[in-house]
Amino acid sequence: MQVAFEGEALTLTTLGRADLLKTKLFELCDRGTDLADCIALAPTAEELDEAQPWLEEQDAHPQWSDHVRATLHDLRARLDHGI
């Protein structure tokens, strides 16, 4: 979380980059939405590697991990991460 505003009686926080990226990547994997947002965030290969274990834990479907890996592979190719 990052502090967006801090006043005398109110503090507003927002997701940090890592949490925002994970949220967008989850939507990409789960619903096939947010591809444009994921591309616009331009995650590094390291950020995608860091997010992958968390993403794989978000669904108990036996093929979810394979789906996450395939989705991230496609995103890496679109981001020109040497794939």
C-alpha positions in Angstrom: 0.0 0.0 0.0 1.1 3.5 -0.7 -0.1 6.6 1.0 -1.9 8.8 -1.6 -3.0 11.5 0.8 -2.4 12.1 4.5 -4.4 14.8 6.3 -5.2 15.4 9.9 -8.3 13.2 10.0 -8.0 11.1 6.8 -5.3 9.0 5.2 -6.0 7.5 1.7 -3.9 4.6 0.5 -3.7 2.9 -2.8 -2.3 -0.3 -4.1 1.5 -0.3 -4.7 2.8 -1.3 -8.2 3.3 -4.9 -7.3 -0.2 -5.4 -5.9 -1.8 -3.4 -8.8 0.1 -5.6 -11.3 -1.0 -8.8 -9.5 -4.6 -7.6 -9.6 -4.4 -6.8 -13.3 -2.6 -10.1 -14.1 -5.3 -12.1 -12.1 -8.0 -10.4 -14.2 -6.1 -11.3 -17.3 -5.8 -14.9 -16.3 -9.3 -15.3 -14.8 -11.5 -13.4 -17.2 -9.3 -12.6 -20.1 -9.7 -8.8 -19.5 -7.1 -6.1 -18.7 -4.6 -7.1 -21.4 -4.3 -3.5 -22.4 -3.6 -2.5 -18.8 -1.1 -5.3 -18.4 0.8 -4.1 -21.5 0.5 -0.5 -20.4 2.1 -1.3 -17.0 5.0 -2.8 -19.0 6.0 -5.3 -16.3 9.6 -6.5 -16.4 10.4 -10.2 -16.7 11.4 -10.2 -13.0 8.0 -8.7 -12.0 6.2 -11.4 -13.9 8.4 -14.1 -12.3 7.6 -12.6 -8.9 3.8 -12.5 -9.5 3.5 -16.0 -11.0 3.6 -18.1 -7.7 0.9 -15.8 -6.2 -1.2 -16.1 -9.4 -0.9 -19.9 -9.4 -2.3 -20.0 -5.9 -5.5 -18.1 -6.6 -7.6 -20.9 -8.1 -7.8 -24.6 -7.1 -8.7 -25.8 -10.6 -6.2 -28.6 -11.5 -5.3 -26.8 -14.8 -5.1 -23.3 -13.4 -1.3 -23.2 -13.0 -0.9 -24.3 -16.6 -3.3 -21.6 -17.7 -1.4 -19.0 -15.7 1.9 -20.1 -17.2 0.4 -20.0 -20.8 -1.1 -16.5 -20.2 2.1 -15.1 -18.8 4.0 -16.7 -21.7 1.7 -14.9 -24.1 2.1 -11.6 -22.2 5.9 -12.0 -22.2 5.9 -12.4 -26.0 3.7 -9.4 -26.4 6.1 -7.4 -24.2 9.1 -8.7 -26.2 10.8 -10.4 -23.3 12.9 -12.5 -25.6 10.3 -15.2 -26.2 
